[in-house]
Amino acid sequence: MIKPAIAGGIPIRNKFLVFGQPMVFQEEIKEVLETLRSGWWGTGPKTKLLEKKFCHYKNCRYAVALNSCTAALHLALNVLGIGPDDEVITTPLTFAATANVIIHCGAKPVFADINKKTWNIDPWEIEKKITKKTKAIIPVHLHGRPCQMDQIIKLAKKYKLFIVEDAAHAVEAKYKGKKIGSIGHFTAFSFYATKNMATGEGGMLTTNNKNWAEQARIRSLHGISKDAWKRYSSAGFQAYEVLYPGFKYNMMDLQAAIGIPQLTRLEKNFSLRKKYWQIYQSELANIKQIILPQPEEPQTRHARHLFAILIKPEMLKINRNQFVQALIAENIGSGIHFMALHLQKYYKNTFGYKKGDYPNAEFVSERILSLPLSPQMTVEEVKQVINAVKKIIQYYQR
């Protein structure tokens, strides 16, 4: 039996494989240099161009470029008037930002358990959590898999609720012929460095409502009536007026300059992600010590942002965290997406959540592990990851 590196064996790789490494080409460098030399680094023409191109890609009417997906989620709730005494329902299996923004609005995050197979929020569990205080639902398209939006839309109409989609993982995703970003009242996207479309930091908020888009744009830059580009561009000075005590959430042109070529290559990169995903699925299919992602649902398109597996600790001599350490010893990076939020210290102490409240989310949270998936990778690197997983499982199997 071959020993894994953590037990004294030879690592699969000599050089560390960074998890979620972004791809940078000459087009990005050219756009950034052009922006630096232009003298306009803040929100300006590049940002406006990216918004226009993103609208076209998502088949939505309006897009507001921001400095993060977190900002987009918070701004959406703010524009919708979510505040104290309100409740917003979301999944406990998500990044902290999804629930944190609800807190920032003064509202209460209410969790609804996930579907154990898809790992997305369960619409039937959502309905159980709706009260007179419920104002909105934040479905999270986890790892790029679209939620059951038909059922969620029915609930929203039945109870007169807003839908703010967290599509941080789902820029290429589609649901029944519609692109994610054109379905809910608002949709928030992430352009963080590890995302399928990356600008280092950054995000986008989409909507088909003109008034909401205008309010989001105003509130994203201190609540002033004219943005900096319009005030100081060659078009001439324009005085501004403070219309709302806004935020500093705007994207700058240096970020947009990276995003423009990233958006252009998105579909090509998606094809590579799909190819690597299929290799993972095929090569890991017969390993009984892990659970693989469910197949894509009919009439949907999984964005394939993250390829995650569930470890079966009852069939191994190590737990999930030890599995992560074993991969690191093989010089392979990985991730945990995500640990159940209701068991995090703040949420336990503030709202009294405890183990057993959301059993499906807890089941996944204790076992989940994301393997490297990036168009930056080669087929050889994908197979090295697979061999490392097999090597660790073979050594530590019960």
C-alpha positions, 0 to 999 in steps of 0.5 A: 500500500502506498503511503500518503505524504502525511504518513511519510510517503512521497507527495503526488506533486512537487509544487503546491497546486493553489486552490482557485487560482485566477487566470490572467492573460495579456488582454487583462494586462492591456486593459489595466495599463490603458486604464492606469494611463488614462488617469481615470481609476475610479468609477468611470467609462470602463465600469459603465462598459462592463455593466452594459456587457454584463446586462447583455450576457445575463439578459437583464435590463439593469446592472450595477457594478459594485466592490463585492457581492456582499455589497450587492446583497446588502444594497438589494435589501436596503433598496427593498426597505428591509429593516428592524423587526423584519425577517429574511429567510436563507440557507445555513449552508453558505458563506457568512456574508449571506446572513451578515447583510441581513444583520447589517439591515437590522433584520433577523436571519432565519434559516431553512434547511437544505435538500440533502441531495442538491445541497441547496435551500429546500423550498418546503423548508422555506414555507415552514419558516415564513411568518408575518415578519418575513419580508424576503428570501435569499436563495443561494445557488450553491457551487453554481447549481440553480435553486428550485426557483419555480417553487421559490417564486410561487412562495414569494407570490403567495406570501408577497415576499421579495427574492434576492438571489445570492449568485456568487457562484453562479455567473454562467448558470441557467434555470429553465431557459432563463439566465440566473440574474434575470429571475428574482427581484435582485441578483448578486454576483461575485467577482472575487479572485477565486470566482469563475469571473474574477476582478480581484474584488468586485461584484454586480447587482442585477434587476429588471426594475428601473427604479430599484436600479437607480436607487441602488446606483445612487446608494452605492456611492454615498447617496449622491445624485451624480456619480464622480464620472459625471461630475468631473468628466470632459462633459463638464462639472455637475453639482450633486445633491445628497439624496440618501445616507449611502455607502461606498460600494462602487466598483472602480475602473481598474477592477472593471478593466480586468472584468471586461476580458474575463467576461469575454472568455467566460463561456470558453472557460466554462467549457474547460470547467465542464470537462474537468468536472466530468473527469472528476465524476468519471474517475471518482464514481466508484469510490464508496467512501465519498459522495459526489455531486448530484447530476445537473437537473433537467433544463438547468445549467450548473455553473460548475464553480466548485466541485465538492465531495462529501467524505464518509467519516464512518468509512474512513479512519480520518475526518474531513479536516484531516483529509484536507491536511492530507491533501495539503501534504500532497501539495494540493490545495482544497476548500470547505464550502461551507461550514453551517452558519447556525453553528458559528459562535455569533449565530449560536450565541445571538439567536440560540441556534444549536446542533440538530436544528438543521440536520441536512445542512449539518450532515453536509457541513461536516463532510464537505470538501472542495477539490481544485477546479479551474481553467488554469489547471491542466488535465494532468493536474486534475488527474493528480488531484484524483490520484491523491484522493484515491491514495488517501482513501485507500490508506485510511479506509476502514 
